[in-house]
């Protein structure tokens, strides 16, 4: 380390470490101290990478490979989706490429190893629904959102996932269209019915208008609500009335919970006699924990766009 001028912030962070388990010691540091060490380490490692080694890494690393999709077709699809969603009451947002560290693991059952963690207390955005949920909760906390009507937001985003995907042309990044609806519990599952109807109508319009396809929606009962059976039955009836051009079914088996609360739905498409899953959603308790308000409710959903180019 003699040939490297360590930043004073990194030196102060190192001085706080004591003998023992180095990982536990690092984890006990403040986020700013950890960030200082990460920046120093990244600078040291990057300074020792030769151009030929850089090229070899670029050619071999699945995180760095371009996707095998038609870039122009994907951009046109994103613009069409956002325009259609805006016309149906969903506010389009341009999300940041990064999110706060723990954006997925702190509120959901997603392991941090499935996310590409970065420096400065950030992570590469792995799920736009989490980023949208954080933005919604920030607005609520700031007082810029009011009223009893649900708030609808959406985004398209190129996400990066840490788990390896195996198969021809598969890389660690892909584009999602995501939507959220946030609001308050007003009794009789009014929010749940209105939010699910909004998402159902949105996806029915997306698939019929933009892709000329019919969709099938399968609802699965999940734990998390006191009367989960009553919830799922009301949602089934309400959604069938809302999107009569789509098939709405109930899953034969109930889910075991964890990620979704009360209800989870899957979006299925058909191609040459095969049923292809291409999206899902459900109710989450994220705003309840982020805002410490048990009356908060949220529905999230997302579909994969790369796959739609091949269906």
Secondary structure, DSSP 8 states (H G I E B T S, - for coil): -TTS---HHHHHHHHH--SS-HHHHHHTS-HHHHHHHHHHHHHHHHHT--HHHHHHHHHH-TTSS--SS-HHHHHHHHHHHHHHHHHTT-EE----SEEETTTTTTTSS--GGGS-B-STTEEE---HHHHHHHHHHHHHHHT---SSS-EEEEEEEEEE-SS---STT--SEEEEEEEEEEEE--STTHHHHHHHHHHHHHHHHIIIIIS----EEEEEE-SSSTTHHHHHHHHHHHHHHH-TTSEEEE-SS----SSSSSEEEEEEEEETTEEEEEEEEEEE-HHHHHHT-TTEEEEEEEEEHHHHTT-
